[in-house]
């Protein structure tokens, strides 16, 4: 998915994302009233993946979710102007 994102962006375009911050191979349960499935990598793996596709990370911050025991990586990255 991360590999495809760079093709959606215009040169100089920004990618803004909230990503998992801890390794989670899979979780199923109710979330916001619906049955959901989540999985994600840890924060450092996401940063490597974002850089590997050619995006330049401008800001990355770990943020605690306010109503749950969860933490997310908020990232802003930019595609080069080519």
N, C-alpha and C positions, 0 to 999 in steps of 0.2 A: 504494500500500500504506500509506504513512504517513498518508494522508488517512482511510483506513478504521479505523486503530488508535484514534483518539479515540472512535469509536462503540463500541468494545469495552470502554472503561474506564468505570467508575462515576465520578460526580463526586468529585473528590479522588483518583482512582486514579493509580497510578504506571506509567510506561512505562520499562522498563529494556532497553537494547539494546547490542549490540556491532555496530558499523557500519564499513564500509571507511573509510579515511582518505585515500586517494589515488584520483584518477580512474582507473577501470578499465572500459572499454567492454565487455570480455568476455575471459574466460579459460576454457579447457577443458583438463582434464588429470586425472590420477589424484590423489585425495586420500583418505586413510584407506582405501585399498584399493578405491575405487569411482571410476568416471569421473564427473566433476562439471563444472558450468558455474557461474562466478561473474561478477558484474558489480556495480559500485557507483560512487557519486559520491565526491567528495572530502569531507573532514570539514566544511568551512564550508558546503557545499551541504546536507548532512544537517542541520546546525544550523538553517539557514534553513527547510528543509522541516518540521522538527519544530515550530518556532515558528509557521509559517504555518498549521498546522492547529489552533492554539490551545493547544498544550502549553507549559508553562513549564519551561524547562530549569533543574534544580536543581544538576546537576553534569555536567560534560563533561570527559573526560580522554583524551589520546592515550596508548595503552599499547602497548609493543613486545611482539610475540609471543615467548615464551621459546625456541621451538625452530625459528624460521624468520626470514627477513629480511622481516618484515611488521609493520605497525602498524595498530591499530584505534582507533576512537573509541568509548569506553564512555560512554554517556549515561544519565542518570536525569532524567526529566521528569514533570511532574504535570499532570493535567487540573484545571482550575479547579473549585472546589466548587459552582459554579453557584448 
